[in-house]
């Protein structure tokens, strides 16, 4: 089978999307470039749903929404959901010369359903599926659809041909139980062999054996034989019920473990983006800081403004004039005009009656003249007293000022510098807090309504479910073990009792033959599995070593990989030392190992079908990345890869040589946080553009991607 | 001087009428509906601060500009100096230094007259300092003052 086109209508983010796939055998690769949350996983899921129906959805489709999350049910109460896949399929028919002739036929598969809202829950009708063979004369409906499809692409191989690059790591991850891992590997290998024919045959034989036990019981004339046969019948009936139950529980365990792992990854991713409670607290703190800084900004502005009324500024501006005034006052001080002490001294002299020069202030004409002169001076001094007092005070205060002039307090320039620095520092802090606030708001927006606590509770419930399943499975397994032992004992007793009576020989022979056939079938079954297991193991090892050999570090440590007879995927270092994939392998090697397993299954199965892989190159880089890509292309009949820009980096030349089609998908909801340009689309959906790995355009240009500069702009 | 002594108590501080709008623009104390009351746009807290700054600039230029009473308006009385006594000393020293006559301090009316005339001289340069440059007035003024003081040094 090779996909040629796919159409998606209202399947979650895929509202109206058409994809093309390269069918050119020389250019087997189709690259769909898409960032995270741009519909990669949804596309994978949609294609599987088209092929297999609800069983391929998470939780087998129960309560799983298919309609777009922003669907307007008020105006459109029912949403039609449809996926169409066009594909070609090669089959063979005998040619006239006795050889086989290849026939390529073209098909269109249409699966559709509809959903409505009932209260807060959606209700989905069972899907309808139709298959048409495309002919130039017209399209011919093909029936029955599902058996034909599953012949072309078996349901059991679903996860082999539609691979989630992250999920597939669960084949080797440590946090999945060993039982679950083995079961998954075993199921994958069993499915590729189509061993259900033999399994069915074994089941038929078991039914036949049980019937024979019944006959023995019914026809027996011996009470003992009758009792033993009855007990044996009950034991085998119980075994028939318990064995499928056991397989189902193992299946359930695998699914729950995968769900726990997925939930864990979701929680880690969200916590990496931020815990909503913690972020909200951070935001409040940030706002308070901004408020304080804004207040401080106003205070500092005021402080700056007050510098223009500072005395230091005025004195500095007119310093020469002030100096001159001080000199004048100093002169007055020097010549004794200030401070003014004359009046008390003169009055004292008059009272004494004698001047400084020893002349007397007596009643003689000269004495009177002298006294009058001094009294005139006193009166004159009294008149000037107010002025002199002012001058004296001014002299002393200006002397203080001029003494202080050389201190820091008088340096207006330094005061201004200090205020300037405080204002700048405050502004810088304010900018930082505002940026911090924006960043927190963006993180909160990205979190949306994600409730981390609810997710953790959900995960806890899953873990409780897992514990219960493990308990139940252990109990069922024990019961099976007991029943098998009982059956063995009872069979021995029965055989022994049967042999006593000749007439029971026929029944005994019937039983013996049935058991022998069952043994042959079981041995064949086991041999086939082990045979194919060996083939898958060898092929997986070949691909794996090829992929990692380019990494000198890992290539030096790893010597071999294999699938053991008990279906464990193991890796070995030198001297056959067992390596732990989680500890001893880097991310790239783990990815290479699981992809090697998938590709090995694909090849050993000889089923010609596409490999559709979501983010196969995550955690890989450099030579290993290139090697993984090249090996995958080489060993796939049609390879469809969903790649992020980071995955494409350093692999452009490989894509140039091998890709028949390269397109880009963009999620409109990524604007404005991740997309540069507004897609002008009110609906949340994935849009396609024809940009290849060297281009971007108005639609798909992204923010913050370092390689944007290397991409050409496509109009 | 006695810190409570204000010889200019009843004297009128005056501004030229032609500059009234600009004076309002660059001072903070005015009604809310007038623009530019933020310090960044109106660096001077009060009109008397702008007046004294203009006096100092006029004194630096060494020139008095006489206007008639009709050409000027009283914006406040000298009683304002009671809250900043250092301004009384400053004006007194300025008067002595500018006139070279110590007896002038006995003539407060003459001192304020001189100061008003120096302010008239200084105001155009003050407005230029506020508006010259690509920044807000507070930053233009600050830069100009720093340069002026550096030149004086």
Interface residues (C-beta under 8 A of the other chain):
Chain A: X301 X302 X304 X305 X306 X307 X308 X309 X311 X313 X314 X315 X316 X317 X318 X319 X320 X321 X322 X323 X324 X325 X326 X328 X329 X332 X386 X387 X390 X391 X393 X394 X397 X398 X401 X412 X413 X416 X420
Chain B: X1 X2 X5 X7 X28 X38 X39 X40 X43 X44 X45 X46 X49 X52 X53 X56 X57 X59 X60 X84 X86 X87 X89 X90 X92 X93 X94 X95 X96 X97 X98 X100 X102 X103 X105 X106 X138 X141 X142 X145 X146 X148 X149 X150 X152
